[in-house]
Amino acid sequence: MSVRIAVTVNSKSYHETVDDRYTLADFLRERLRLTGTHLGCEHGVCGACTVIVDGASVRSCLMLAAQADGASVETVESLAAGGDLNPVQRAFKENHALQCGFCTSGFLMSVTAALREGPVRSADEAREVLSGNICRCTGYRGMVQAVLDVSS
């Protein structure tokens, strides 16, 4: 069955008809061609597909596109302005907090959502912010420092 949705993605409005079983991740990647949202496990465990929906970080592989009807969605493509990295992206780069880059978009979106709630004051708090995402390439030391740097 198809449903009509109206959704704002990265400040742009879309009115689309989607299959009622179409995930938000697939909608973003396949329909809107916003391929920065990655699909890793497709079970909500790895966090690679994390986006921000109405201010909250969510796993887009677990959310249906139809559930985003009327919502405001932010993807990693929304972070850089005019080709300039935003502070979170810059901190990740400066702290070598990425390696292959597959998981990076999910981490960036999780950290962005967390920092909007308030500063991260300790390494333990930074680890808690990062704990919902999995990276198989890096140690987390650079990511922890990036979160602390951007939060100060």
N, C-alpha and C positions, 0 to 999 in steps of 0.2 A: 504494500500500500504506500502511496506517496503522500507527503505532507508539504505544505507551503510554509516556509519560514522566512522571517525577517530578522536579520542579525547584523550587528555592527562589528566589523573585524578591523582592528588597527585604524579606528576612526572612519572607516568607509562602510556605508550601508549596502547590504545585499538582500535581495528578495529572490529566493530560490525554491525550487521544488526538489525534494530529496526523498529517497526511500526511507521509510520509517525505521529501518534497521541500520542506517548509515551512521557510522561514528563521526564525532566531531573531528577527530584526527584525519579520517579519510576525506571529509568535507574540506578541511583546510588544505590538505596536500593535493588531492585530486581535482576538486572543483575550483578552488581559489588559487592553486599552484603556489601556496605558501609552504615550501618544502623544508623550512627550518625546523618545523615540528617533526621530530623523528619518531618512528615506531620501532620499539625494541622488543619488549616481551609481549605486548598486546594483552597483558593481564593486570596492568596498573602497578606493577612491582618496581620496574626500573626507573621510571620518572622521565624518560627521554621525551615523552609526548606532553610534558607539562606546559600548560598555557594558563593565562589568567582570565577568568570569567567573572564579570561583575565584581572585580577586586579580589577574588579568591583564587589561589592556585588549584588547578584541577588536572586530572589525568584525562587527556582528550581521547584516549583509546577506550575509556570506560564510559564516556558521556556520548549520548546520541546527539546528532546534529539537531534533531527535532527538539531536544531539551534546551538548546541554546536559543530557541525562538524568543526574540525580544531582548536578548542579552547583549552585552558588550564584551567582546573577546579581544585579548591582546596576545599576539604571538611574538616570538623572538625578533621577527622582522620590524616590530614597532620600536625596538630599543634604540637603535642608532638613528641619529638625526642628520640628514644631509651627508651621510657617509662617515660622520664622526661617531666614534664609540661613546656610549653613555658611561657614567662612572662605574657601574657594575662590570660592564664588558672590559673597560680599561683596567680595572683592578685584577680581573682574571688574567688578562694579557700580561700585565706587569709582574704578577706573581707566578707565572707559568702554571696556571691552574687548569690547564687543558693539555691534552695530548692529541688523540685522534680527532676529537671534536664531536663525536657522535652524541655523547650525552650532554654536551655543553649547553645547548639551547634549553634543555629542561632545568639544569642547574641555574642558569641565568634567570629564568622565569620564577623559579622557586625563591631564589634570593631576592629578586625584585619585589615579589609579593610580601615576603617577610619583612624587608626593610621599610615598606610602607606602613607596617604596624608599629615600627619603632626601631631604635638602634640595637645592634647586637654588641654586647659589651664584653663577652669573654669567648675564649676558644671553645669552651663547652657549649655555649649558646650557638656559636657558629656551626659546630658539629651537629647540633639538634636541627638547625635550619637545613643543613645539607643531608640529613639522615634519610630523607624520603626519596633520594635519588641514588643511583648506582653508577659508579665509574669503574671500568675494568682496566684502565690504562695507567692512571696516575695514582700516586699516593694522595691523600686528601690534604696534606700539609699546605700546599699552595692555595687550595680552595679556601681553607680555614683562614689563612692570612688575607686572602682577597676579601672575604666577607668582613673581617675586622678592619681592614684598610678603608673600605668604602663606607663603613659604618661610623668611622671616627670623624 
